[in-house]
Structures are given as structure tokens and as C-alpha cells.
Amino acid sequence: MNISSIGNSGNGIAEMPVRLPINAVERETGVSKELLRMWERRYHFPTPDRDDQGDRIYSLDQVNKLRLLRRLIDAGFRPGKIITMAIPDLENLLRSQNKTQASISPEIEKELIEVMQSKDPHSIREYLSHQMIKLGLQTFIIEFLQHANFIIGEAWMQGIIEVHEEHLYTEQVQSLIRTAITNLRAATEPPHIMLTTAPEESHTLGILMVEAMMRLDNVDAICFGAQMPIRDIAQAASKHKMNIVALSFSASYPTSKAIEFLEELRFRLPLSVDIWAGGNCLRTTRRSIEAVEFFHDLESIQKAVTIWRRTHGAGK
């Protein structure tokens, strides 16, 4: 369901204002229910009404603003800096960001949108697979996916595709990368890297992309899946003799919660085990944690691996 079409019957009859329940708002905006409630407490937005059962219901204007906020947060803005802005100002800010984004060719962009609008999982996978074969895995991840993810996000925000279609795209990309990883030769060279996410962080595309890039560089990187408690991370890192624990935090994960998690993890792991963290959640934070390194792109992780190997006299 596209919310832009709700409430316009065209029959001239006045209608009750549309209000969406929190589950629908989560689906439409990509902002989790937990984050919606936290923003309501901390920033006094959104400001939902209540239905007869006392459950939260949100106006379409608030839903539209939440979609804009989510896109800007994905681009690296902090919620507290933009959440009080009016919708026209958010739209202008997003347009200014769009102009600075590197882009793939208009032809590829058109093809990508068209294949997404086909709503056919097989066509979407076939198209993405063709791009990966044509470009090679490394270029596909660093150049194509970076821009394709942005284009898909923009198309969702503009109502060109539905939120479930964005999820379909993400799942197809993840499936494709997993298959590509299984076809790579076994990597044995240090550093030995453990990849995972914190509890309540279900997004795994980031760590999958890192795993693929590390395997291409013959780095022994192992993905342990998502939502791993600190105790389990510490036990696994010790048992498997990991040199580095790397975690990804998506834009929807609260920054303060990510910092708190990393601080506790740092306390639980020996200093001989490095902690690397990245993702849009941490892109603009000014906080730093001793012996925890933040990354904002895949290229910087590759450079860090080179430095680690040089420092430890290991690897290629």
C-alpha cells in the first residue's frame, strides 16, 4: 500500500483524517517501533493520537516526515539535529544531499527501477547477478551497490516502490552475496575477523559486504550472524582466537545504545582483540572509545587490514 494514495476518493465527500497504527508506520517508514517510541520520549516527535483502545495512531503528515527523516539518517544525519525541521526544509536538505551523491549511469538507474517495478524476485536476482558478473564482486559491492542502495531508498521514499519491495531488493542482494562468498576459496590469512551485530540489530547487509571484501583479500573473516549478546561474542572470540571483532550498526539503531554496547564489549574483550565498528548509526558521532576504531566505508577497512598486517608482520 502506498500511503500517498490514501484518503483521496475523488468523490467530493469529506473523509475522516487517515491515521495509521504503529505497525503500519514501521512498515511504511522503515523506522522501528522501538525507535518511534524513543523519539517520542526524547524529541517529542512523532506525536501520535490514540485510538479507542489507547494504541498509537499516526497522521499521514507525520508518516511522510518520518520517511524523510529515515532517508536523511541513512545519509549520515543525526536525528536530534533534524527531527524538529519542517517537511519542506527536510525535502530541501535531502535534495541538496542528492546532488552530492555519486551516481551510476542514468541507463542503469532506469533499468534498476524498472526491474524493481516488475515485482518479480527472479528478474531482480537475475539483473543483480548480471551486474555482479559484468563488474566483478569487488566493483559490484564498492561501486554498484553503494549507489544502487541509495537509488532504491530514494525510489521508496518517493513512493515509486513499496517498502516491501525495498526489503525484497535487500534480501536478493544478501542472497547473491552469500552465494558469491561460498564460491570463493577458503581464506586462511590473518587477521582473523569475527563479524556480527548487536542485539536488536537485524540488518546484516553491512557485515555481508565486509565479509565478501575481506575474503577477496584472503582475510579469514567469519560471519556469526546477527544479534549476538556480548557474552557470546566474548566467548566466541576467545574460542576461535579472533584478532578483530567487527560490528555493523544501521541508521535505525540508536547511536547512544551502540556506544554503550561497544564500551561494554571493549571492557569484556582483552586489548589484544581489536574492535572495529561501522554503519550509518556511527557516521556522524563525535564520541570515541579507547581501543575501538570506527569506519565509514569499505575502502577504509581494506586499508586498516593492510596496516594491521604490516604492524603484525602477517598476511600477504
Beta strands, then each sheet from edge to edge (+ up, - down):
strand 1: 19-21
strand 2: 49-50
strand 3: 56-59
strand 4: 189-196
strand 5: 219-223
strand 6: 244-248
strand 7: 274-278
strand 8: 292-295
sheet 1: 1+ 3- 2+
sheet 2: 5+ 4+ 6+ 7+ 8+
end
